[in-house]
Amino acid sequence: MAAAKKPARTETQISAGGAVLRNGPDGIEVALISTGNPARWQLPKGLIEKDETPEAAALREVREESGLEATIDRLIEKVEYWYQAVSRGERVRYHKFVYFYLMWYVSGDVADHDFEVNEAKWIPIDDAVRTLAFRSEQAIVEKAAMAAKDSDT
């Protein structure tokens, strides 16, 4: 008799990141990062560290992954989803929450991204929606575009 397959352990992960916007020569642009192989375009985000606020984590992750300093305008949305991965040889089911903020560019260069990122670049906001790999992040950028139109920044 075959041994029963051990059910995946479930863990919760909480991350933060943002849609960093700037006024470009042809309108609003958003900073996107490319990760993985095959590459996929996404918003900069990462795990919140112990004793770190979601806002501080979002600013840190944007700085690390895109090379940009930004200011937070407002929370766009807290996204929730599930995914599975292998951690230390064991199948893990992750319940993930991501705080996404509307941010405005202050300084920095997308060429200064960290080693985890293949490429970072500014993309016109309408093109970014079509470029992003994840539907949830497409919705975040759509909401950021609407908020930017309402903002005085």
N, C-alpha and C positions, 0 to 999 in steps of 0.2 A: 504494500500500500504506500503510495507516494505521500510524502509529508505535505501538510497543508501550507500554502503560501502565506507567509507572515504579512498581516495587513500593514500598510504604510503608516508610519508615525505621522502625526499631524503637529505642525508648528505654526505659530503666528509670526509674521514679519511685518514691521511697520517702517515705511520709507517716506522720503519727502523729496520733492524736486520742483521744477518750475518751467513755465513758458516765459523765457526772457525775451522781451520785445525791445525794439528800437525803431526810430524813424529813419528809414533808409532813403536813398535817392528816389525810389519809385513807390514809396509808401511803407507801411509797417512790415518789419521783418522779424522772424523768430529764429533763435539759435537752436539747431538740432545737432545731435551727435549720432555717429554711426558706430555700432558695436557688433561684435560677433563675426563668425564665419560660417555661413554666408552673412554678409553685412546686412544690418537692418537699421533704419533711421528711427530715432526715438527722442524723447525729451530727457534732459539730464535729471537723474534721480538716484537715490541710494539709501541704504539702511540708516536709520536714526541710531546714533551711538548712545551708550548709557549716560544718563543725566543730560542729554541734549534735547532741546525743544525741536518740534517739527520745523519751525521757522529757521533756526540756526542750522539744522541739518540740510534744509533746502538750499540755503545760501552757500554752505560748504560744498555740497555736491555739485552745484552749478559751477562754482569756482574750480573745483578739481576736474570735472568732466568736460567743461567747455572753455576754461581759461578766462571766464568773465566774472567781474564783480557786478552785482546787481542789488537793487533795493526791492523789497516786497511791497506790492500795492495791496493785494488781498488774496485770501484763499479762494481758489476757483472751485475746487471740489476735492472730496476725499473719495478715491476710487477703491473698490474692493473686488478681488478676484481670487481664484484658486489656481495653483499649478503644482506639478510634481517634478521632482528632481532626485538625483542620487547624492547623498551626503555621507561621506565616510563609509562607502559601500552599502549603505542602507537606503531604501526607497523612502522618501519623505514627501508628504502632502503638505503644501504651504497654503495657509490662509493669509493673503497679502492685503495690506491697506497702504495706500499711497496718498499723501497730502500733496496736491499740486497747487502751486501759487502763481499768480500773475506777478511777474517781475519786470522791472525796467532796467535796461543796461546802464551802467555807470562808467566802467572802464574795462580794459583788458583786450586780449586778442584771442580769437578762436584757435589760433595756431598753438597756443600754450596749454592745450588739453593734456590730461594725464595718459599714462601708458595703456589703460583699460579701453581707451577710445581709439577707433581707427581714424576718425576724422570728425571735426566739428565745423559747422559753417552756418552762415546767415542765409535764410531762405525767405522769399516773400511769403507772407502769412497764408495767402490763398494756395500757393504751391505746396506749402508745408503740410496742409491737411491731406493732400493727395500723396505726399511722400512718406508720411509716418506709417510704421508697420502695424501699430495697434489701434483698433477702433476707439478704445477708451481715450487714448492720447489725441486722436483726431478730434474727438468731442471736446477735450480740454482746450485745444488750440482754437476751435470754433468759438468756444465761450470766451477765451482770451481776446479774440478779435472783436467780439461784440463789446466786451468790457473796455477795450482800448478806444473804441469809437465813442464811448460814453465818458472817457477820462479826459482830463485837461492836460495830461502829460504829453 
